[in-house]
Amino acid sequence: MIQDSDLEALRSVVRGTLSSPGDPEYAAATAGFNPALTQRPDAALGAVNAEDVEHAVQWAAQHGVPVGIQATGHGAATEMDEGLMINTSRLQDLTVDPDAQSVTVGAGVRWGQVLDQAVPHGLTAPHGSSGRVGTVGYATGGGLPLMGRALGFATDHVRSIDVVTPDGRLRHVEADGEDSALFTALRGGKGNFGVITSMTLDLTPYQEFYGGAIMYPEAAGPEVLEAFRDWTAQLPSDASASLAFLHFPDVPFLPEDRRGTSPVHLRFALFGSQEQGDTLIEPMRRAAQPIMDTVGLMNYLDVGSIHMDPDEPVPSMERATLLTSLPEELADELLNQIGPGSETPLALTEIRLMGGALATDPPVEDSISGRGAAFHIWSAGLNVPPVADATAAALERFGTAVEPYVAGSLVNFRGPARDGGEAFPAWEPEVYGRLQAAKATYDPQNLFRFSHPVPLPQA
């Protein structure tokens, strides 16, 4: 427990709001995107600039207080029940440089804000399926972009990072600087090495964008999955696609037209023309009679409509892994678990095509594992009574089914399972060894130990 006198010492040197449990500002500062995961730090600082972060980390190091970080709250994976949370959501600086084709963002900036300023210049970014996700937390976890097969991982586009390391020092790190090992660790190693205050990323020019979604009835699941497996094997390396089996519960916080339905949802995206796109999507249009088809040329600012991710927090638990392949026997088992008539409690199971630029080694070494994977599969369900027990059991069956085909995992998708963890490792042994070495160099006190911990190497 932090003493009140110690908190007063911190409060006297920061401009942001420092709150404790029971204070009006505390709930907002600690709330994450998953209400099933409750954060209860001893105190929370709503930092308003990099200087606040420096003061807070220096204070924490002096008092031996562990530090957690949060911006949009999408990345929380374990509960924080002690220490100081530094909330960086107020760090909202955003500068697009059209000539340099880059964007510099504060730690609280979301991808939708980036697109709002970049797209009018004919530029886009390595963002995910939702514009509500924060840029920095997304990129430090690797970042699996919606257009990943064309662009690669988000970390491949990071030029430089401003980060307050556990010694309380604000460092500017890049590939050829004195802290190049830290630059490598931060790009894929998540938040175990300091508090990022800003980041500069490359933007990508584009001309036309073709994309959208096709929705099929639940009964068409087997035909659609079979067609998806054949179709993805033929797609060009810059076309991105995923298939989701959706099972919407009949609950009041969902849109009325989705409650109690179980559609199959194909997502497709391409930097290309109407003619190119129509030719590529045709096999999936013939796979089964759709109940919705929005695929075509799109305004890029509407890109968030493809996946239809929820904008509001949902109490959930999840499990995900990379796959070496998607053979017929695994497809059959998945259909047994999540297909027509399964009555699964899992609200979503997404199969995303990997490859293309995602399989290309980056120009600068990073901390992502699994670039050679064929697919990424992710499943999630509600973590609320009375379905929580059924969701946990279904995720366990899902994990057993995919285990023979595991090719690693992506740390950003290691959301909170019911036991607070995830069975699959987030990093390959070589990468994990580099992360531990960076941890020993930059955080020997293990000041940063929450969410996606990288423990100090054993002596």
Residue, then its C-alpha position, 0 to 999 in steps of 0.5 A: m500500500i502506498q502511503d498518502s505522504d508519498l502520493e502527495a510528493l508525486r502529486s506536487v510535481v505532476r500536472g495530471t490528475l493523481s487519484s486513489p480508490g474512491d476518488p471520482e477520477y479513479a474509475a475512468a483512469t483504470a477502466g479497460f475495454n474488457p469489463a471482466l478484467t478489473q484493475r485495482p492499482d493503489a493509485a492512477l495518474g492521468a498523465v498530460n505530457a511526457e514530463d508527467v510520465e518522467h516524474a511518475v516513473q522516477w517516483a515509482a523507482q525511488h519508492g519501489v512501486p510497480v508500474g502499469i500502463q494504460a491508454t485505450g485499455h484494449g491491451a489489458a491481459t492480467e489484473m493489476d492489484e497494486g502499484l501505480m497505473i500511468n494512464t496515457s490517454r491524454l497524450q493526444d499530439l498527432t502530426v501527419d507529414p505528407d511529404a515524409q509519408s509519416v505520422t507522429v502520435g502521442a500514446g493516447v491517439r487511436w487509429g481512427q484519428v490517424l486515418d482522419q488526417a492521413v486519408p485526405h492526403g492519399l495515405t494510409a497506416p498499418h491499422g487493425s480492424s477497429g479505429r477505436v484501438g490505440t496506435v501505440g499499444y497496438a504497434t508495441g504488440g506487433g500489430l496485425p493490420l487489416m491490410g497486413r498481407a500488403l503492408g506487413f506488421a505495424t512494427d515494420h513501419v515504426r521509425s522511432i519511439d520516445v519512451v520513459t525507461p524505468d530509470g525515469r529517463l526520456r529516451h528517443v530510440e530508433a534502429d541505429g541509435e545507442d538504444s537499438a536493443l530497446f527499439t527491437a524489444l519495444r516493437g513486439g515486446k509490449g510494455n515491459f520496458g518503459v512508458i511510451t509517450s510518442m511514436t513515429l510510423d511510416l504511412t503508405p500511399y494508395q489509390e483505390f481501395y476495394g473491400g467489404a463483407i459478405m454475410y452468409p446464413e448459419a446453415a451455409g457454414p460448411e460450404v463457405l469454410e470449404a470454399f474459403r480454404d480453397w480460395t485463400a490458397q489462390l489469393p495474391s499476396d497483397a489481398s487480405a481476408s478472414l472468415a468469422f463464425l458469429h454467434f450473437p447472444d440474445v442480450p440487450f447491449l447488442p443491436e436488435d437485428r443481431r441478437g440471437t443470430s449466427p451468421v458466417h462473416l467473410r471479410f475482404a480488402l485489397f488496394g486495387s480496382q473494381e475489376q481486380g476486386d470483383t474477379l478475386i471475390e467471385p468464388m466466394r460470392r458463388a460459395a453460398q447465397p449471401i444474406m448481405d454483400t457490401v464488397g466493392l470500391m470503398n471510401y477508406l474512411d469507412v474501412g472500420s465497417i468491414h469487420m464490424d468490431p464493437d465500439e463499446p466494452v464487452p466483458s469477454m474471455e478469449r483464446a488465439t493462436l497462429l496455425t501452420s495450416l488449416p487442413e480438412e480434419l481441423a476444419d471439420e473439428l471447428l465446424n463441430q465446435i462452432g458450426p451449424g447446430s453447435e449451439t456454442p457459447l463462443a460469440l466469435t471465431e475468426i480465421r484470418l489469412m496470414g502470409g504475404a508481407l506478414a511473412t517477410d522479414p522486417p528491414v530492422e529486427d523486431s520481437i514478433s514471432g510466427r511470421g511463417a504462419a498460414f493462418h491466425i485463429w481467434s475465439a472469444g465469448l462472453n465472460v458474464p453469468p450464466v454463460a461464463d462457465a460454458t465459454a471457458a469450457a468451449l475455449e478449452r475445447f477450441g485450444t485442444a483442437v488447434e494444438p497440433y497445428v500451433a505456430g506460435s501466437l501474437v501477444n496482442f491477442r493474448g487477452p484475458a482467459r478465465d485463469g488470467g493467462e494463455a496456454f500458448p507462448a507469445w514469443e519464440p525462445e530466441v526472441y524471448g531470450r532477447l526480451q529477457a536480456a533487454k529486461a535485465t538491462y533496462d528494468p533490473q528492478n522489474l518495475f514494469r510487471f503487469s499485463h504481458p510480463v517478461p520476467l528477469p532472466q534467472a541467475 
